[in-house]
Amino acid sequence: MIRSRIPVAIALLILLVSAVSPPVLADHGNAAVVFESTWQRTDLPVASGEAARTWIWGPNPVTEIIHEPYVESEGGERSVQYYDKARMEVTLTGADQDSIWYVTNGLLVVELMTGRLQVGDDSFETRLPAEVNVAGDAADPFGPTYRTMSLVMDEPPSAPGDVVDQRISRSGIISIDVALDDQAVTIAAVANQTGHAIARPFWDFMNSTGVVYADGNYVQGSLFENPYFATGLPVTEPYWTNAQVGGETMLVLLQCFERRCLTYTPDNAPEWRVEAGNVGLHYRFWRYESDSQPQPPPDCEPGQGADYAAAELRQPTFISQNLACANFTGSTVTQGNFAEADLRRADFSQSILTQPVFRNTTLDNAVFQSAMLDQPIFDGASVINADFDDATLVLPVFFGANLLGAEMQSAEFVMPRFVNTTCPDSTNSDDNGGTCLNNLEPIPPPVP
């Protein structure tokens, strides 16, 4: 399937730091008051038993109000607070406090999917996309992750009325399952801004009414004053998957929006079939606790690892193997499967690679000088700072790859294909007309 389009501003500034500064407690003006009021409107009815539905934010904040860097905010920091489902923000304290947009909830899903942590309107830090499950148990080894969903952002929309019958695997493979027609879930609308369809259960939820807390009273009203307030615009199509929930495998429909990922579980009680995923918890883990920074190169130098120099290898399997600094110089490798292998600082100089598969492979600082790569697939590969001087790449496919800092200016490309790929200069191929060929000037990545 064709995959991935990013509907966000390209990075104009890369902050060269090793990690985000830890949260800092500080003065927050009226943030506590407006955050509490925002939470009360939708979630106080749930907490008090007046309404039975998914939490929009969560039962309680999971952090104090903290300051995080943001270029356009006063003093370069804004007040934020994390909840299970999202993060509340006051970015511009001088904005209209009566506006529903005075308190925003960030585009956390976009950051998790792309690895581009936003620290200003046009300022980003480069991380790795989040290998965190979108739905279900964190330990589920088969569920789609945010990185998975980044690979399908360019899928074309279904039409209103179409039955949703597409499944997605953890590796981003989309398949049609006609048995899902029995679920009778259809497409309700298409968001023109992003070109993605919205499944009927989610559209109904975004436009639903129910008990809300307003002016000190429980009243009936629209759950959201704007359908996209909580979710943002859709950035993927809706997909079915099997997810482990409390250790039990369940059929789940999921769809990612800019701010939330929503799930629909047909076997749940009606009032709990649509739920908001724990994006706030996922994002906070990714930003502050996970190893989301590009990894430092290994201590060895290129060519000092396992020795395959001048070897002739046919259909070798190196899946998930540690081949850091391996020596493949002058080798001939036909249909090699390097999926999820560690090939940091591996040396492929003057090698001939025919139909190699680099799916989710780590190729940071690898050397491909004067190599011939015929129909290579870089699907979700990290190719940071790799050296392709004088290499030839015939029909290469880059799906969701990260080429930040790669030396490719002297490489020869024959009919390349770039989809949702970070170019050597930190821009995204989808923002450059579907190519990186005009964006090969490398920018150094953040120093780990």
DAJOHU-V363671 format. One line per field, one symbol per residue. phi: phi as a letter, one per 40 degrees, with the letter a starting at -180 (. if undefined). A space follows every 10 residues. Layout:
phi: ???
This chain:
phi: .cbgbbcbcc ccabccbcac ccdbcacbfc dccccccccd dbbcccccgc abacccbica cbaccbbbca dccdggbbcb acbdcabcab cbcccccccc cccbbccccc ccccgbccbi dbbbbcbcdc cbccbgcccc cbccbccdcc cbcbcccccd gcccbcbbcc cgcbbcbccc dccfcbccab cccbgbcbcd ccccccbcbi cbbafgbcbc accbcbdcdc cgccbaccbc abbcbggbcb cbcbabbdbb bbbbbdccdd cbccbccccc cccccccbbc cccdcccccc bdgccdbbdg cbbbfcbbdg ccbdgcbbcg cbbbfcbbdf ccbdgcbbdf cbbbfcbbcf ccbdgcbbcf cbbbfcbbcg ccbcgcbbdg cbbbfcbbbf cbbdgccbcc cbbbfcbbbf bccdcgcbdc cbggabccbc ccbccdcc
